[in-house]
Amino acid sequence: MPDTQTHPGDGDPAPPENGMRSFVHVLVNTAFANITTSFLWFAFTFWIYLETRNVIATGVIGGAYMLFIALFSMMFGTLVDRFRKKAVMAWATLIAFGVFCLDAVFFFVVGEEAIADLTRPWFWIFAVVMLAGAVVEQLRNIALSTTVTLLVPVERHANANGMVGTVQGLAFLVTSVFSGLAVGRLGMGPTILIALVLLALSLVHLLAIAIPERDIVHAEGQTRWVDVAGGFRAVLAVPGLLTLVLFTTLNNLVGGVYMALMDPYGLELFSVEMWGVWLAVGSTGFIVGGVVIARFGLGRNPIRTMLLVAALIGVVGAVFTIREWAWLYVLGFWVYMAFVPAVEAAEQTVVQRVTPYEKQGRVFGFAMTFEAASGPVTSFLIAPIAELWVIPYMRTDAGRQRWAWLLGEGDARGIALVFLCAGGVAVLLAFSGFLLPAYRLLSKQFAEDPPVRPRRRRRRRAASR
C-alpha cells in the first residue's frame, strides 16, 4: 500500500462547510459524558476521604486513575486512527456504561460499610472497576482532539481548543457541586444510579449526531492495535515536538502534587457539601480561561504563551495556601484553573498544526501516555510523604516555630508546605523551557509551516483495504 501520509501544503480539501456546527454537537455530547464520569469519580473521592480521613487513600486512587490513562492511551490513540470517530466515541460510552453497571451491582451486593474498609479487598475491587469505566471514557477525549482537525478550519483551531477548555470548566463546575451534594445528601449508592442514567442519555444523544467523515486514512498501512513505534516516529518527525511532550510530562509531575492533596486540603477547610460548591466556584476560572482563548486565541506563538502561563501557574500554586484562609484558597484555585486551559490548548494547537491528521490519534495517545504517567508517580510519592512525615512534622512545636513566619498557623500547614515547594519547581521548569533549542525550533516551524489538513479519498474505500 502506498504511503497515505498528508504533508503540509499538499492540497488537501478544507473541512466541510458545516464542520464547525458538527464539532459543537460533538463537543457538547463529550462534555455531557465527561460530566457524568467526573461526577461519579469526584463523588467516589469525596466519599472515601470522608469515610477514612486518609490522604494515602485519595492519593492512591488519584494516582491509579492517571496510571490507567497512561497505560491505555497509546492503544486509545491507535483506535482513534483506525476507526471512525463516532464509532470510537459510541463504543467508549457503551463500555463505560457496562463497567459502571457491574460496579453498581457489586456496591449493593457487598454493602457500603464493607467497601469503605480499606483493610478488606472489597474497596480495591470497587475502585479498580470504577477506574476502568472512567479511563475508557478518556478515549473520547483523544477522538475529540482529532475532530478539531477534521471539522474546524485551521485558522480557528486555537479557538476550538479554547471552546474545549470552556466546556471542561463547565463540566468541572457542575460535577463539583452535584458530587458534593450527592454524597453529602444521598450517599454513594444513589449517586452511582444517577450516573448510570446520565451516561445512558449521553449515548442516545451521540447516536443522533452526524460526523461527516467519509473515509478513514491509515498512515503507513499500520494495522496493530497498539502502535507505540508509529506514535514515537510521528513525534520524532517534527523537530522539537518530543521536547514539548517531555516538558508537559515534567509539568504534570508537579501537577500530581495538587492532584493528591487538593481535595484533602479543601475538605479540611469546608464540609463536603461546601467544598463541592467552592470547587464549582473555582472551576468558573476554567470557563473564563477557555472563553478567553476561544475569543482571542493563543497569540502568534502558542509555545511561548504556554511557558509563560506555566510559570504563572507555579506562582499561584506556591502562594494560594500560604495562609489557612478559605478565601485565599478559593481565589488561588480560581486563578489556577483560569490558566490551565491555555497550557492544554497550546499543546493541542501545535500538534494539530504540525502533525498529519491520520497520525494525530497516535501522537495525542503517545503524549497522553507520558503526561498521564507523570501524575501517578508524584501522587504515589507525595501522598505517603505528606501523610507520614510532612503533616506530622508541621504539627509539632519545632515545625510550627520554623515555618510559621512563612506559612502561618493551622492544621493543614503540612500540605501548604508541599504546595509551596511544588510551585517553586513549576516556575523554574517553565523558565528553563525558554533556554532549550527545541523551543526555538518548534516556534519557527509553527510560524512557517502551512497547516496540516486531513486527506479525504473519494474512490478507494477504507473497508476495502
N, C-alpha and C positions, 0 to 999 in steps of 0.2 A: 504494500500500500504506500502511495506517495505521502510525503510529509504534508499534513494539512495545517501546519502552524501558520497563524497570521503574523504579519510583520507590520510595524508601523508604516502607514502610508501606502499599503498595498491595494487601496481602492475598495475595501470592503464597504458595504452599504451601511447607512446610518441606522440607528434604532427605529422601530416602527413609529408611525405618526402618532398613534395613541399610546406609545410606550410609557410615558410619564404617568398617565392615568392608570395603566395596568400596574405599574410599580407601586403607586399609592395604595391600590387594593391589596397587593401582596404585603406591603409594609404594615397596613392596619391589621391584617389577619395574623401576621407573625407577631405583632405586638400583643394581640389578644391571647395567643397561645403562650407567649412568654410570660404574660401577666399570670396566667393560670399556674404555670410551672413554678414561677418565682413565689407566688402566693403560698403554694404548698411547701416549698423549700424554706422560705422565711419562717413560716409557722412552725415547721419542724425544729429549726434552730432556736427560736424563742422558747418553744416548749421544753426542749431538752435542757436548756440552761436553767429555766425556772424549776425544773424537776430536780436537777443535780447541783446547781450553782458551781459547776466545774468548768473552768476555762479550757482545760485539756479536751473535754468532750466537744466543745464548739470548734476548737482549733482543728481537731482531727477530722470532723465531718466536713468542715470547710475546706481543709486541705485535700481530703479524699475526693471532693467534688471536682476540684481543679485537676487532680491527678487523673481522674477518669477522663476528663476532657482531653488532657494531653495524650493519653493512651489511644484514644479513638479518633482524634482529629484528623490524622493522616488518612485513615480509612474513610471518614466522612468527606474529606476533600476529594478523594478519588471517586466516590459515589456521585458527588455533585458533577464532576466532569463526565461521568459515564452515562448518566440518565437525565431525562428531562426534569427541569427544576420543580415543576408542580408535582410530579410523581414522587420525587425525593421528599418534598415537604409533607405530602399526604401520608406517605409511609412512616415518616418520622413521628407524626402526630398520632397515627394509629398505634404504633408500637408503644409510645409513651403512655397512651391511654390504657393499653392492655397491662403494662407493667404496674401502673398505679392501681388498677383494679385488683391485681394479685396482692399488692401491699395492703390495700384496704381490707381484704378478706383476712390476711394474716393479723392485722391490727385487732380486728374484732374477735377473732378466734382466740388469740393468745391473751389479749387483755392489756389495757393501758398501763396498769401497775407493773406487770411483768416486763413490759418493753422498756419502761423507764429505769429499770435496774441495770446499771452498767456492768455489774458483776456477772450477769447472765448473758447467754448468747443471743437472746431474742432481740435486744436493742440493735445489735450489729447486723443481724439478718434484715431487720426492718430498715435500717439506714442504708445498707448496700442496695437493696431493691429500689428504694426511693431514689438513690443516687443514679441507678441505671436509667430510670424513667426521665429524670431531669437532664442527664447527659445526652440521651438520644434526641431530646428536643433541640439541643445545640446544633444538630445537623442543619436545621432550618436557618440558623444564623449565617452559616457558610454559604448556603444557597442564596440567601438574601443579598449577600455582598456581591455575588456574581450577577444577580439580576440588575444591579445598578449599571453594569457594563452592557448587558443585554437590552435594557429597556430605556435607559436615560441618555440623552445627548451628552457627549463628553464634557462640554463646557459647563454642564450642571452637575457633574459628579460630586464635587465638594458639597454643593447644596443638598444633593440627595443624601449624602452621608451625614450631613447635619440633621436632616429630617429623621434619619435612623436614630441619631442621638436624642432627638426630641421625644420620639415615641418611647425610647428606652427609659428616659427620665419619667415620662408619664406612667409607664408600666411600674417603675420603682415606687412612684408616689402612691399609686393605687394599691400595689402589693403591700407596702409598708403599713398603711392604715388598716387595711382589712385583715392582714395576717395577725397583727397585734390584737385587733378586736375579736377575731375569730377564736384565737387561742385563749384570750382572757375571758371571753363571754360564753363560748360554745364548747371549747375543748378540742382536742386533736381529732377525735373521731368524726364529728360533723364537718370539720374543716376539710378532711380528705374527701368526703362525699361531695361537698361544694365544688372542689377542684375537678372531680370527675365529670360533673355536669357541664362545667365551663369548657373543659377540654373537648368534650363531645360536640358542643356547639361550634367551637372553632374549626373542627374537622368538617362539619357540614358546610360552613361558610366557605372554607377553602375549596371544596369540590365545585363550588359555583363560580369560581374565579377563572378567567381565561388568561393564560400566559402565552403570548404569541412567540413560540419557539418552534419553528418549522423543522429544523434539523439539529441533530447532535453531531458535533465535530470532535473527533478523537485525535489528539496530537500523538504523532509517532506511533500510531497503532497500538497504544497500550491497552491491555485487557486485564491487568491484575487488579485485585480488589484493594490492595494497599500499595500504592506506587510511591514509596518513600524516595527511591532514587530519582524518579521523574520530578517530584517536587523539589528535591535538592538541586537537580540540574536547572530547573526553571528559575530558581532563586539565584544560582551562580551565574546564569546567563545575563543578569542585569548587574553591572558594576555597582557595588555599594549596597545592594539590597540585602545581602546576608548580614552586613553590619547593622542595618536598620532592624532586622529581626532580632539580632543579639542585643541591641540597645533596649528594645521593648521587653525582651526577656529579663534583662537585668533590672529594668524599671519595675517589672512585675514582682521581682524578688522583694523589693521594698513594699509593693502593694500587698504582698502576703501578710505583712505585719498588721496592716489595717484590717484585712480580711479575718484574721484570727482574733483580734482584740476589740474591734469597734463595737460590736453588739454587747459584749460583756461590759464595756465602759458605759455605754448608753443605759443598760439595764441596772447599773449601779446608781445612776442619776435619776431614772424615771421608773414608773411602773411599766409593765409590758404593754398596756394599752396606750399610755402616753408616749412610750418610746416608739411605738408604731406610728403614732401621729407625728412626732418630731422627725422621724425618718422621712415621712412623706413631705414635711415642710422642707427639709434639707434637699430632698430629691427634686424639688422645683428648680434648684440650681442646674441640674442636669438638663431640664427642659429649656431653661433660659440659654444655657450654653449651646444646645442643639439648634435653637431658633436663630441665634446669632450667626452660627455657621451656615445654616440653611439660607439665611438672608444675604450675608456678606462673603461667604466662602472662607478660605484659609489664607488668602494673600497669594502673592506671586511665588513664594517658596514655602510650601506646606511643611517641609522638614525643619526649616528654621523656626516656624511657628510652633511645631511640636516640641522642640528642645526648650524654647523659652517658657512655654506653658508647663512643661515637666518640671522646670526649676521652680516655678511659682507654686506648683502643687507641693513640692518638697517643703517650701517655706511655710505654707499653710498647715501641712501635716505636722510640722515641728512645733507650732505655737498654739494650735486650737485646743490643746488640753493643758496648757501651761499653768492654768489655774482651774480648780474644780468648780467652774461656773457653768451652769446649764446653758445660759445664753451664748457663752463663748463657744461651747462645743457645737451647738446647733448652727451658729453663724459660720464657724470654720468649716463645718461639714457641708453647708450650702455652697460656700466658695469653692471648696474642694471638688464637689460634684459639678459645678459650673465649668471648671477647667477640663474635666475628664473627656468630654466629647471631642474637644479639639485634638487631643492626642490620638484617640481612636480614629477619628475621621481623617487625620493627616496620613496615617499609615495606610488606611484603605484607599485613599485617593491616589497615593503614589503607586500602590500595587496595581490598581485598576488602570493607571495610565501607562505603565512601562511593561506590563506582563500580558502576553497573548491571552485572549479570552478563554480559549479551550484549555488553558493550563491554570487558570485562576483558582479553580477549586482546590487543586493540589497545593498551590502556593499559599492560599489562605489556611488550608489544613496544616501545611508544614509550619507556618508561622504560629498558628494556634497551639500546635504540639509543644513547641519550646516555650512559648509565652505562658501557656497554662501550667506547664510543668514547674515553672519557677515559683508560682504561688504556694503550692503544697510544700515545697522544700522549706520556705521560710515559715509557713504556718506550722508545720510539724515541729520545727525547731523552736520557734518563738513561744508558742503556747506552753510547752512544758517549762521553758526557761522562765517565762513570766510567772507561771503558777508556782513553781517550786523555789525560785531564787529571787527574782527581782521584786515581785509583790511582797513576799515576806520581809525582804530586806528593807524596803521602803516603809514598812510599818514598825520597824524598830526605831529606838531613840537615835541610834547612830545614823540611820538612813534619813530620818526626818531632819536632823540637825545639818547634815551635809548638803541636802538638796532643797531645803525649804526656801532658801533665798531665790531659787530659780523656779521651782515647781509649786511652791505654796504648801498648804496643808490639805489633807483629805484622805479618804480611804482608798482612792484609786490612783495614787501618785506613782505606783509601780508601772501601771500601764502608760501613764503620761511620760515617764522616763523613756520607755521603749519607743513611743511615738516621736519623741524629741530626737533621739538618735537616728531613727529611720528617716525622718525628714531631712536631717543634715546629709545623710548619704545620698538621698534623692537629688539634692541640689548639686552636690559635687559630680554626680553621674551625668546630670543634664549638661552642665557647662563643659565637662570633658568631651562631650559629643561634638562640640564645635571645633575641637582641635584635630579630629580624625580626618584623614584624607577621604574616607568614604562619604563624609558629609558634603564635601565639595563635588565629588564625582556624581553622586546621586542628584544633588541640586542642579548641576549642569545638565544632566540627562533629562531630568523632568522639564527643565525650561526649553530644551532644544528639540526633543523628540516629538514627532507628531503623535496624536492619540492612537491607542490600540482599539480596534473595533472587532466585534465578533464576525466571523465568516459565516455566511448563510449559503449552503449549497442548495441548488434548485432541482437537480436532476437525480443525483445519487443519494438514495435514502440511507439513513444510518442503519436501519434494520437489515439492509442487505449486506452489510459488511461482516 
